[in-house]
Amino acid sequence: MHRVASRSICFYFENMRKQVVLRKNEEHRILAGHQWVFSNEVVSTKGEPETGDIVEVLNYQNKFLGVGFFNPHSLIAARILTRQQEEIAFDFFEKRVTQALELRRKLFPQSEVFRLLHSESDFLPGLIVDKYNEYLSIQTLSFGMDRRLELVCDVLDSIFHPRAIVACNDSVLRTLEHLPQERRVVRGTLDETIIVEHGVKFKIDLLKGQKTGFFLDQRENRRTTRRYVRNASVLDCFCYEGGFSLNAVAGKAKSVLGLDQSSSAISRARVNAHINDTNHALFEVADVFDHLTKLNDENARYDVVILDPPSFTKSRKNVTTALRGYKEINQLALRLINPGGFLISASCSHHVTQEAFLTSIEQASRKSGRTIQLLELSGASLDHPVLTMMPETAYLKFAVFAVH
């Protein structure tokens, strides 16, 4: 019943003659595999497409390039869904979800916790879905995808039969699409669930957690941290719910202190420490910049400092300010690290390139009078794939440095 209704709403051919035409010579990036058509690349529209409609994308000579969602109020005027002339209905979404699931089953054959859909990287732009055991967390970050939330849920219901689907739609990115921010249970009955990551337990509350409930993108990086913390004093900055902190405990750290300005995140970190039956990790509510300054004034020292801050910029125009922030926070951290210790630093700002991120840390090391060696450099977990033709999908930078 859901399936028939969803197909009639989203039948591609009812919108077939709604078209977006690109300016002359603006199709090269799209032909190379990029999925975004920017508003300044559009010369005209045909058929009076409305916000969220499915449109054909044509080049200047009216050659078909693809089918996508239209939003005249966004910098991204169209998001390509397919390069074929096909209907965008239940079967289309089912095929894409099944394809993504097959990949995750190969990557994590023993796990029921993973990012199922990573938006553009899984060829469904503006759609993120995370799986936490029997629960699904969903974000719709484009107007077109948000209009089809019920259809997406129909598909997810048919494949997974989850206990609940939660829309975690409070991302600031939705404002760029003129969408409201909200967080609600879309289907089913929600309860807390406990996930297990590399032997560490985390209690997940999808209605209260940040982003989609947990930062699954740092999954492998959290385990990487363990090799550097044995018998070490560890300071975990921007610790959120204790992901890196509790992995440091699992890595036999001597002591762990986690800092975060969110009192609710710290409360959940303490709960996670409790369910892992450890008292080796302490958590404090603190402004990290202010607290690191205070620790420097007190001549405090740690063997390992972990920095995993929130994004310092959501816009290209603020990159310079963001890089100053990365330089400052890494400089404060480096001054606290004992010789022979380690700095573990991350950035999730996709507008900040890997080169710029590493340069900011190099500048911080010179300013703090420390010498550093880059030991490891990685990105997001394997369930957050990167499209080489879309550098925007390579957002996470994670680096480990030896400090002298």
C-alpha positions as CSV (number, residue, x, y, z in Angstrom):
1,M,0.0,0.0,0.0
2,H,2.8,2.4,0.9
3,R,4.6,1.3,-2.2
4,V,1.8,2.2,-4.6
5,A,1.3,5.6,-3.0
6,S,5.0,6.5,-3.0
7,R,5.4,5.5,-6.7
8,S,2.5,7.7,-7.7
9,I,3.9,10.7,-5.8
10,C,7.4,10.3,-7.1
11,F,6.9,9.0,-10.6
12,Y,9.6,10.5,-12.7
13,F,7.7,10.9,-15.9
14,E,5.1,13.3,-14.4
15,N,8.0,15.7,-14.1
16,M,9.7,14.7,-17.3
17,R,9.4,18.0,-19.1
18,K,10.6,20.0,-16.2
19,Q,14.1,20.9,-17.1
20,V,17.2,22.8,-16.1
21,V,19.5,24.1,-18.8
22,L,23.1,24.8,-18.1
23,R,25.1,27.7,-19.5
24,K,27.5,27.1,-22.4
25,N,30.5,25.0,-21.4
26,E,29.3,24.4,-17.8
27,E,28.7,20.7,-18.2
28,H,32.3,19.4,-17.9
29,R,32.2,18.9,-14.1
30,I,28.8,17.1,-14.4
31,L,30.1,14.9,-17.2
32,A,33.1,14.0,-15.0
33,G,30.8,12.6,-12.3
34,H,30.1,15.6,-10.0
35,Q,26.5,15.6,-8.7
36,W,25.9,19.3,-8.0
37,V,24.7,21.9,-10.4
38,F,25.3,25.4,-8.9
39,S,22.9,28.2,-9.4
40,N,25.3,30.3,-11.4
41,E,25.7,27.5,-13.9
42,V,22.0,27.6,-14.9
43,V,20.9,29.7,-17.9
44,S,17.2,28.8,-17.9
45,T,14.5,26.4,-16.7
46,K,11.6,24.9,-18.7
47,G,8.3,23.6,-17.5
48,E,8.1,25.8,-14.4
49,P,9.8,23.4,-12.0
50,E,9.1,24.0,-8.3
51,T,11.3,23.5,-5.3
52,G,11.9,19.8,-4.7
53,D,10.7,18.8,-8.2
54,I,12.5,16.2,-10.2
55,V,14.0,17.7,-13.3
56,E,16.0,16.8,-16.3
57,V,19.4,18.5,-16.5
58,L,20.5,19.5,-20.0
59,N,23.5,21.2,-21.4
60,Y,23.4,24.4,-23.5
61,Q,22.6,22.4,-26.6
62,N,19.7,20.6,-24.8
63,K,21.7,17.3,-24.5
64,F,20.5,15.1,-21.6
65,L,22.9,15.0,-18.7
66,G,20.9,13.5,-15.9
67,V,17.9,13.6,-13.6
68,G,17.9,15.3,-10.2
69,F,16.2,17.4,-7.5
70,F,15.7,21.1,-8.2
71,N,15.9,23.9,-5.7
72,P,15.9,27.5,-7.0
73,H,16.5,28.9,-3.5
74,S,19.8,27.1,-2.9
75,L,23.3,27.6,-4.1
76,I,23.1,24.0,-5.3
77,A,20.3,24.4,-7.9
78,A,20.1,20.7,-8.8
79,R,21.5,17.5,-7.4
80,I,22.0,14.7,-9.9
81,L,20.3,11.4,-8.9
82,T,20.9,9.3,-12.1
83,R,22.5,9.7,-15.5
84,Q,19.7,7.5,-17.0
85,Q,16.2,8.5,-18.0
86,E,14.5,6.4,-15.4
87,E,11.7,6.9,-12.9
88,I,12.6,8.1,-9.4
89,A,10.3,5.9,-7.4
90,F,10.3,3.0,-4.9
91,D,12.3,0.7,-7.1
92,F,15.0,3.3,-7.8
93,F,15.6,3.9,-4.1
94,E,15.3,0.2,-3.2
95,K,18.1,-0.5,-5.7
96,R,20.4,2.2,-4.3
97,V,19.8,1.2,-0.7
98,T,20.4,-2.5,-1.5
99,Q,23.6,-1.7,-3.3
100,A,24.8,0.4,-0.3
101,L,23.9,-2.4,2.1
102,E,25.8,-5.0,0.2
103,L,28.9,-2.9,0.5
104,R,28.5,-2.4,4.2
105,R,28.0,-6.2,4.7
106,K,31.3,-6.8,3.1
107,L,33.0,-4.1,5.1
108,F,31.5,-5.0,8.5
109,P,30.2,-8.6,8.2
110,Q,29.7,-9.0,12.0
111,S,28.2,-5.6,12.8
112,E,24.7,-4.1,12.9
113,V,26.1,-0.6,13.4
114,F,27.2,1.4,10.4
115,R,26.5,4.3,8.0
116,L,24.2,2.8,5.5
117,L,23.9,5.7,3.1
118,H,26.4,8.5,2.9
119,S,24.6,11.0,0.7
120,E,26.4,11.8,-2.6
121,S,29.0,9.1,-2.0
122,D,26.2,6.5,-2.3
123,F,24.6,8.3,-5.2
124,L,21.6,9.6,-3.2
125,P,22.5,13.2,-2.7
126,G,21.1,14.8,0.4
127,L,20.3,11.5,2.2
128,I,22.2,10.1,5.2
129,V,21.1,6.9,7.0
130,D,22.9,5.4,10.0
131,K,22.0,1.9,11.4
132,Y,22.2,1.4,15.2
133,N,21.2,-2.2,15.8
134,E,17.4,-2.3,15.2
135,Y,17.1,1.5,14.8
136,L,17.6,3.8,11.8
137,S,18.7,7.4,12.0
138,I,18.0,9.5,8.9
139,Q,19.0,13.0,7.7
140,T,17.4,14.6,4.6
141,L,19.7,17.5,3.7
142,S,18.1,18.6,0.4
143,F,14.6,19.9,-0.3
144,G,13.9,17.2,-2.9
145,M,14.9,14.4,-0.6
146,D,13.0,15.9,2.4
147,R,9.8,15.9,0.3
148,R,10.4,12.2,-0.3
149,L,11.0,11.2,3.4
150,E,8.0,8.9,3.5
151,L,9.1,7.2,0.4
152,V,12.6,6.6,1.8
153,C,11.0,5.3,5.0
154,D,8.9,2.9,2.9
155,V,12.0,1.5,1.3
156,L,13.9,1.2,4.6
157,D,10.9,-0.5,6.3
158,S,10.7,-3.0,3.5
159,I,14.4,-4.0,3.8
160,F,15.1,-3.7,7.5
161,H,11.8,-3.8,9.4
162,P,13.4,-1.5,12.1
163,R,11.9,-0.9,15.5
164,A,12.0,2.8,14.8
165,I,13.2,5.4,12.2
166,V,14.3,8.8,13.6
167,A,14.7,11.9,11.6
168,C,17.7,13.7,13.0
169,N,17.1,16.8,10.9
170,D,18.6,19.5,13.1
171,S,21.7,20.1,10.9
172,V,22.4,23.7,10.0
173,L,22.9,22.5,6.4
174,R,19.1,22.3,6.1
175,T,18.8,26.1,6.4
176,L,20.8,26.4,3.2
177,E,17.9,24.5,1.5
178,H,15.2,26.5,3.4
179,L,14.2,23.5,5.5
180,P,13.2,23.6,9.1
181,Q,15.3,22.0,11.8
182,E,13.7,19.2,13.7
183,R,14.3,15.9,15.4
184,R,11.5,13.4,15.7
185,V,10.4,9.8,15.6
186,V,9.1,9.2,12.1
187,R,8.0,5.6,12.5
188,G,7.9,2.9,15.2
189,T,8.8,3.2,18.9
190,L,12.1,4.5,20.0
191,D,14.2,3.3,22.9
192,E,17.8,3.6,23.8
193,T,20.2,1.0,22.4
194,I,23.7,-0.1,23.3
195,I,26.2,-0.5,20.4
196,V,29.5,-2.3,20.7
197,E,32.5,-0.8,18.9
198,H,35.8,-2.8,19.1
199,G,34.7,-4.2,22.4
200,V,33.6,-0.8,23.9
201,K,30.0,-0.2,24.7
202,F,28.1,3.1,24.0
203,K,24.5,3.8,24.9
204,I,22.9,5.7,22.0
205,D,19.9,8.1,22.3
206,L,18.9,9.1,18.8
207,L,16.7,12.0,19.9
208,K,19.4,13.6,22.1
209,G,22.7,12.8,20.5
210,Q,24.5,15.1,18.0
211,K,24.4,14.6,14.3
212,T,22.7,11.2,13.6
213,G,23.3,9.9,17.2
214,F,27.0,9.1,17.2
215,F,30.1,9.9,15.2
216,L,30.5,6.7,13.3
217,D,33.0,8.4,10.9
218,Q,35.7,8.1,13.6
219,R,35.1,4.4,14.1
220,E,38.5,3.1,12.9
221,N,40.4,6.2,14.1
222,R,39.2,5.5,17.7
223,R,40.8,2.1,17.5
224,T,44.0,3.5,16.0
225,T,44.4,5.7,19.0
226,R,44.9,2.7,21.3
227,R,48.4,2.0,20.0
228,Y,49.7,5.3,21.3
229,V,48.2,5.4,24.8
230,R,49.6,2.5,26.8
231,N,50.6,3.7,30.3
232,A,50.0,7.3,29.1
233,S,48.2,10.2,30.6
234,V,45.6,11.2,28.0
235,L,43.7,14.5,27.5
236,D,40.7,14.0,25.2
237,C,39.4,17.4,24.0
238,F,35.9,17.8,22.6
239,C,35.3,14.3,23.9
240,Y,31.5,14.2,23.2
241,E,30.2,11.0,24.7
242,G,33.6,9.5,25.4
243,G,34.4,7.7,22.1
244,F,38.2,8.4,22.1
245,S,38.4,8.4,25.9
246,L,37.0,4.9,26.4
247,N,39.1,3.6,23.5
248,A,42.1,5.1,25.4
249,V,41.0,3.1,28.4
250,A,40.8,0.0,26.3
251,G,44.3,0.8,25.1
252,K,45.6,0.6,28.7
253,A,46.0,4.4,29.3
254,K,47.2,5.3,32.8
255,S,44.7,8.1,33.1
256,V,42.1,9.8,30.9
257,L,40.4,13.2,31.2
258,G,37.7,14.1,28.7
259,L,36.5,17.7,28.1
260,D,33.4,19.0,26.4
261,Q,31.4,22.1,26.7
262,S,28.1,20.2,26.5
263,S,26.9,19.1,29.9
264,S,24.5,16.6,28.3
265,A,27.4,15.0,26.3
266,I,29.5,14.7,29.5
267,S,26.5,13.1,31.3
268,R,26.3,10.5,28.6
269,A,30.1,10.0,28.6
270,R,29.9,9.2,32.3
271,V,27.1,6.7,31.6
272,N,29.2,5.1,28.9
273,A,32.1,4.8,31.4
274,H,29.8,3.2,33.8
275,I,28.4,0.6,31.4
276,N,32.0,-0.3,30.5
277,D,32.8,-0.8,34.2
278,T,35.7,1.6,34.3
279,N,36.7,4.5,36.6
280,H,39.9,5.3,34.6
281,A,38.2,8.0,32.6
282,L,37.0,11.2,34.1
283,F,34.9,13.7,32.3
284,E,34.5,17.5,32.9
285,V,32.3,20.2,31.4
286,A,34.6,22.9,30.0
287,D,35.3,25.3,27.2
288,V,38.2,23.6,25.6
289,F,40.1,26.7,24.4
290,D,39.8,28.3,27.9
291,H,40.7,25.1,29.7
292,L,43.7,24.4,27.6
293,T,44.9,27.9,28.3
294,K,44.4,27.3,32.0
295,L,46.3,24.0,31.9
296,N,49.2,25.8,30.1
297,D,49.2,28.5,32.8
298,E,49.4,25.7,35.4
299,N,52.3,23.9,33.5
300,A,50.2,20.8,33.3
301,R,51.6,18.0,31.1
302,Y,50.1,15.0,29.3
303,D,51.6,12.1,27.2
304,V,48.8,12.2,24.6
305,V,46.4,15.0,23.7
306,I,43.4,14.2,21.4
307,L,41.7,17.0,19.5
308,D,38.4,16.2,17.7
309,P,36.6,19.5,17.5
310,P,33.3,20.3,15.7
311,S,33.5,21.9,12.3
312,F,35.1,25.4,12.6
313,T,33.4,26.5,9.4
314,K,30.3,25.6,7.3
315,S,31.3,28.1,4.6
316,R,34.2,28.6,2.2
317,K,34.3,32.3,3.1
318,N,35.2,31.5,6.7
319,V,38.1,29.1,6.0
320,T,40.8,31.7,7.0
321,T,39.1,32.1,10.4
322,A,38.8,28.3,10.8
323,L,42.5,27.8,10.1
324,R,43.4,30.3,12.8
325,G,41.2,28.2,15.1
326,Y,43.0,25.0,14.2
327,K,46.4,26.6,14.6
328,E,45.5,28.0,18.0
329,I,43.9,24.8,19.4
330,N,46.8,22.7,18.2
331,Q,49.4,25.1,19.5
332,L,47.7,25.0,23.0
333,A,47.7,21.2,22.8
334,L,51.3,20.9,21.7
335,R,52.6,22.9,24.6
336,L,51.0,20.4,27.0
337,I,52.6,17.3,25.6
338,N,55.6,15.6,27.2
339,P,58.6,15.0,24.9
340,G,58.1,11.6,23.3
341,G,54.3,12.0,23.5
342,F,51.7,12.2,20.8
343,L,49.3,14.7,19.3
344,I,46.2,13.2,17.7
345,S,44.3,15.8,15.8
346,A,41.2,15.9,13.5
347,S,39.2,18.2,11.4
348,C,35.7,17.6,10.0
349,S,35.5,20.9,8.1
350,H,35.2,19.9,4.4
351,H,36.0,23.4,3.3
352,V,39.4,23.0,5.0
353,T,41.7,20.9,2.7
354,Q,44.0,18.2,4.1
355,E,47.0,20.3,3.0
356,A,45.7,23.4,4.8
357,F,44.9,21.4,7.9
358,L,48.4,19.9,8.1
359,T,50.0,23.3,7.4
360,S,48.1,24.8,10.3
361,I,49.5,22.1,12.6
362,E,53.0,22.6,11.3
363,Q,52.6,26.4,12.0
364,A,51.4,25.5,15.5
365,S,54.4,23.3,16.1
366,R,56.8,26.1,15.2
367,K,54.9,28.6,17.3
368,S,55.0,26.3,20.3
369,G,58.6,25.4,19.9
370,R,57.9,21.7,19.3
371,T,59.2,19.4,16.6
372,I,56.6,16.9,15.2
373,Q,56.7,13.8,13.0
374,L,53.6,12.8,11.1
375,L,52.9,9.1,11.8
376,E,49.5,8.4,10.5
377,L,47.1,10.2,8.2
378,S,43.6,9.0,7.4
379,G,40.0,10.0,6.8
380,A,36.6,8.7,7.7
381,S,35.6,5.1,8.3
382,L,35.1,2.8,5.3
383,D,31.3,3.2,5.5
384,H,31.8,6.9,4.6
385,P,33.2,6.4,1.1
386,V,34.7,9.2,-1.0
387,L,33.9,10.0,-4.6
388,T,37.2,11.1,-6.2
389,M,35.2,13.3,-8.6
390,M,33.7,15.1,-5.6
391,P,36.4,16.4,-3.2
392,E,33.6,17.7,-1.0
393,T,33.0,14.1,0.1
394,A,36.5,13.8,1.6
395,Y,35.7,15.9,4.6
396,L,37.4,14.2,7.6
397,K,41.1,14.6,8.3
398,F,42.7,12.5,11.1
399,A,46.4,12.8,11.9
400,V,48.8,11.4,14.5
401,F,52.1,13.1,15.3
402,A,55.0,12.2,17.5
403,V,56.0,15.3,19.6
404,H,59.5,16.2,20.6
